[in-house]
Amino acid sequence: MALTLLDKVWQRHSVADLGEGFHLLFVDRHLLNDLAGRGFLTLNRRGLPLRHPELTFAAADHTVATLWNAQEDPRGINNAYAKNLRENAATHGFRLFDVGDADHGIVHLVAAEQGLALPGLTIACGDSHTCTLGAIGALAWGIGQSELVHVLATQASVQRKPGSMRINLEGSLPESVTAKDVILHSIGRLGVAGAAGYAVEFAGPVIARMSMEERFTVCNMAVELGARFGLIAPDETTFVYLAGRPYSPRDRQWDAALQDWKSLCSDQGAEFAVERTIDVSLIEPQITWGTSPGQVIGIGENIPQTGVSDGEAANAARAALDYIGLTPGAPIKGTPIDMVFIGSCVNGRLSDLREAAAVVHGRKVAPNVTAWVSPGSEPVRRAAEAEGLADIFRGAGFKWGRPGCSMCAGSGDLMREIASPRQRVVSTTNRNFVGRQGPGSRTHLVSPSMAAAAALEGCIADVRDLR
Amino acid sequence: MAEPFTTLISHAVPLLRDNIDTDAISPGSRPQGLGVKTEFSEKGTSRLAEELFANWRYDQSGQERHDFVFNLPQFRSAKILIAGANFGCGSSRESAVWMLKEWGIRCIVAPSIAEIFTNNCFANGLLPVTLPETIVRELADEAQPGAPAALFRVDLSANSLVTPSGRTVGISLPEFRRRALLEGLDELAVTLQDQNQIAGYLVRARREWPWAYQLKALL
């Protein structure tokens, strides 16, 4: 029988069939962040040990501060959350990539950089953007705090097998259109519940040509399509990316792994419950105009008219526009802004910073704008500094930070890295929900180069005008 | 052991917006709020209900907004929430469920409910019910008068929901989920009984995919 990639990875991890599509799945890698503290309290209260510390890995990312003075040693700066994770790592004996360490970063980036995420594995983490790691051909999903305790105690998780959905991305990307634009556009087309209940496999020539970093960007926002899992079949690009990483298999194990990984693709003729094709050839750089990632348009388009309909979508659009402070029917380009944020688990990688720096080079941030860059991990930060990207950003007036979730979830530096009410933020992050970047904050999601363009122009801008 | 869920008789609060995300239910970035702090500590849960939908419930001076349905007197003691499609989408934060529960909600009815949120509901003894959108709309209409008139009855053992007008709507959920709710079973306690099965799996997996588990040697 022809199987999908989802079928293959799911089958091999099923410890028990619980009926009606539910399985007890073995979890090969459990990733923790700094919001796992309560889970450990529950574990301790119930007198349970951490079942597999050697399969558990952690990095503090949500609450850490990302803007340090150059003189400060980040290891000395800690907060209750980072400290708590450190204590739990010491008590329970799992590997922590600690704040300030050479390999620290946002946990989804760390897992990829360290070779912890491998094709065919199952990966769970108490963060909905764990689907990022599906780009490597792993089954990676976000869990809640109770599910987290379950994984700590058993190294397994009760999950319903999702339906299979494939999104074929065809055509070729126009100039200045990036992986971020592709996924934003897909969400706009299919809706924020367009893949609810499914695992989405992204496929097609556009994916085949993408780098691993671009693929992470695409899979990161599978959850914004309503899917708990995003997947991309591993190929030569994946194998080259994984070779030689600290936790990647080596020597004979590598050969065995590679042989296995080459079988991890959806078979010819495998049936998907839902299949969609999107041609990317005509899309523009994208920008969200509302308070849901699906409220997105091309930069050259006007803000939608909401009409007089009292349908749910029209009501939602009116509420969103009221909150975000934009006029229906007006161009979005030229809207004045207050802040720019470049970073996060969707766009905090080296290629993202290169893309933004290429726009920034030799120019200045507009005086009305506070702009900052938070590299997604310490390796990204070091590489960006080594190749002069940090100097380009700093020279233009950007703040240059350390890794963390920072402004993405409005939780960075214990909820101090936020925008003020009514401030307009152009952000390379993945959610534009009401209050996401601080109470009353107004978020526009874009690619790194579009964020850079907005910082320089002081308003929502089309990066193609700056080329 | 959670509190068993058997029969629930209550009026229902209608909030028919689609795509209500967990940031809206449990705002993370309110400087004065609990937000992410709830994910960190088992203490301080008594204030969880105050933070529920905080950005919608309070105006900028911190006063309750009278145009938000959760603030209306006829809905204040509702145990059922009738919501729009894709309820609970976004962040995996379980505080969204804790806040709803602390406020008093035990059952959520919507055309669709996000998957992580659904699992978080079951883990906390809340019943998530999905029904076709037209039916959800009709239920919301019936819920509109609120307390004391518009009482619904959810009977999990009979798989039914009875509306104030006496209409019976069938509900369905996976049998093992239903049993766990009815008996107040704790999923972790159940799985711990299968620990040997999990250990057996790992022995087999290590043999078949040794490259996946050779991590200790590298530490």
Chai-1 contact restraints between the chains, C-beta under 6 A:
chainA,res_idxA,chainB,res_idxB,connection_type,confidence,min_distance_angstrom,max_distance_angstrom,comment,restraint_id
A,V15,B,Q197,contact,1.0,0.0,6.0,A-B,restraint_1
A,V15,B,I198,contact,1.0,0.0,6.0,A-B,restraint_2
A,V15,B,Y201,contact,1.0,0.0,6.0,A-B,restraint_3
A,L18,B,F176,contact,1.0,0.0,6.0,A-B,restraint_4
A,E20,B,P174,contact,1.0,0.0,6.0,A-B,restraint_5
A,F26,B,Y201,contact,1.0,0.0,6.0,A-B,restraint_6
A,D28,B,A212,contact,1.0,0.0,6.0,A-B,restraint_7
A,L35,B,E39,contact,1.0,0.0,6.0,A-B,restraint_8
A,G37,B,F40,contact,1.0,0.0,6.0,A-B,restraint_9
A,R38,B,E39,contact,1.0,0.0,6.0,A-B,restraint_10
A,R38,B,F40,contact,1.0,0.0,6.0,A-B,restraint_11
A,R38,B,E42,contact,1.0,0.0,6.0,A-B,restraint_12
A,L41,B,E42,contact,1.0,0.0,6.0,A-B,restraint_13
A,E54,B,L215,contact,1.0,0.0,6.0,A-B,restraint_14
A,E54,B,K216,contact,1.0,0.0,6.0,A-B,restraint_15
A,L121,B,A212,contact,1.0,0.0,6.0,A-B,restraint_16
A,S128,B,S91,contact,1.0,0.0,6.0,A-B,restraint_17
A,S128,B,S92,contact,1.0,0.0,6.0,A-B,restraint_18
A,G142,B,S92,contact,1.0,0.0,6.0,A-B,restraint_19
A,G142,B,I116,contact,1.0,0.0,6.0,A-B,restraint_20
A,G144,B,S92,contact,1.0,0.0,6.0,A-B,restraint_21
A,G144,B,E94,contact,1.0,0.0,6.0,A-B,restraint_22
A,G144,B,I116,contact,1.0,0.0,6.0,A-B,restraint_23
A,G144,B,N120,contact,1.0,0.0,6.0,A-B,restraint_24
A,Q145,B,E94,contact,1.0,0.0,6.0,A-B,restraint_25
A,S146,B,A123,contact,1.0,0.0,6.0,A-B,restraint_26
A,E147,B,N119,contact,1.0,0.0,6.0,A-B,restraint_27
A,H150,B,L188,contact,1.0,0.0,6.0,A-B,restraint_28
A,A153,B,L188,contact,1.0,0.0,6.0,A-B,restraint_29
A,T154,B,T191,contact,1.0,0.0,6.0,A-B,restraint_30
A,A156,B,I198,contact,1.0,0.0,6.0,A-B,restraint_31
A,V158,B,E187,contact,1.0,0.0,6.0,A-B,restraint_32
A,V192,B,N19,contact,1.0,0.0,6.0,A-B,restraint_33
A,A193,B,N86,contact,1.0,0.0,6.0,A-B,restraint_34
A,A196,B,S112,contact,1.0,0.0,6.0,A-B,restraint_35
A,R228,B,E115,contact,1.0,0.0,6.0,A-B,restraint_36
A,Y247,B,L218,contact,1.0,0.0,6.0,A-B,restraint_37
A,P249,B,W211,contact,1.0,0.0,6.0,A-B,restraint_38
A,Q253,B,W211,contact,1.0,0.0,6.0,A-B,restraint_39
A,A256,B,W211,contact,1.0,0.0,6.0,A-B,restraint_40
A,A257,B,W211,contact,1.0,0.0,6.0,A-B,restraint_41
A,S292,B,N19,contact,1.0,0.0,6.0,A-B,restraint_42
A,E312,B,D18,contact,1.0,0.0,6.0,A-B,restraint_43
A,A409,B,G28,contact,1.0,0.0,6.0,A-B,restraint_44
A,G410,B,G28,contact,1.0,0.0,6.0,A-B,restraint_45
A,G410,B,S29,contact,1.0,0.0,6.0,A-B,restraint_46
A,S411,B,G28,contact,1.0,0.0,6.0,A-B,restraint_47
A,S411,B,V36,contact,1.0,0.0,6.0,A-B,restraint_48
A,M415,B,S29,contact,1.0,0.0,6.0,A-B,restraint_49
A,M415,B,P31,contact,1.0,0.0,6.0,A-B,restraint_50
A,I418,B,S29,contact,1.0,0.0,6.0,A-B,restraint_51
A,F433,B,D21,contact,1.0,0.0,6.0,A-B,restraint_52
A,F433,B,D23,contact,1.0,0.0,6.0,A-B,restraint_53
A,V434,B,A24,contact,1.0,0.0,6.0,A-B,restraint_54
A,V434,B,N55,contact,1.0,0.0,6.0,A-B,restraint_55
A,G435,B,P27,contact,1.0,0.0,6.0,A-B,restraint_56
A,G435,B,N55,contact,1.0,0.0,6.0,A-B,restraint_57
A,R436,B,D23,contact,1.0,0.0,6.0,A-B,restraint_58
A,G438,B,S29,contact,1.0,0.0,6.0,A-B,restraint_59
A,P439,B,R30,contact,1.0,0.0,6.0,A-B,restraint_60
